[in-house]
């Protein structure tokens, strides 16, 4: 009985050793090897790791942006040469420009992750956006003439609308490690062209010299806002925009515009929504195997 057991063990060893050697040597594309996945024979059906890394957020670095806000015609609270005496009557006068709100709207596109780095390999620009919009400005000018016997007051009022083309470069300052909250700094240039103007003149409108700015204007502006990422590829930024240089009007450099006998500084507060487009899905599975593996995979799938 013990001898029979030894024979059985010897036979098992005799069959097992050649089989193991054959399994080790025959590792061709058509031979199944235990311990490996089907992808070793039928090719990869999923995207490579590098491609999947680029699409981890499932959004593209390109999308649209929309803005809606309010315009303000800021004025100097103590303007020069706006008070004096009318000769030869001796009556005194006072001209006071007044701030009024308007509206602003814009729609355009945004490009994220701009490839611009400094010598220290730090990103200089985080994204660029541009768009076309419309600005509606309102403003008042109050005139008071004080005499010995009577006082006269008048109110000039205007409404102007500008078609706006804007481009801005942005740098983000993140406030949290998850980058959900950030401060958005932007330096941009905008070209405005006046397409709408409406003025209401008082009886005192022609008493004092008046000056009106030209229709086109080209300005540099600074934009700063507080942003939040509400979802993947979706951002909301609340901020303000203020011009600091104007190139076309005279005197060149002053961003304020003239209307009636006063000057007004264009200022804006707005909320911006950014929506990045979803990543493009491949039309078919990504194939990384050779042609023979592809055919074997088709045969395998047909047999399922």
Secondary structure by P-SEA (a helix, b strand, c coil): caaaaaaaaaaaaaaaaaaaaaaaacccccccccccccccccccccccaaaaaaacccccccbbbbbbbbbbbcccccccccccccccccccbbbbbbbbbbccccccccccccccccccccccccbbbbbbbbbbbbbbbbbbbbcccbbbbbbbbbbbbbbccccbbbbbbbccccccbbbbbbcbbbbbbbcbbbbbbccccccbbbbbbcccccccbbbbbbbbbccccbbbbbbbbbbccccccccccccccccccbbbbbbbcbbbbbbbbcccccccccccccaaaaaaaaaaaaac
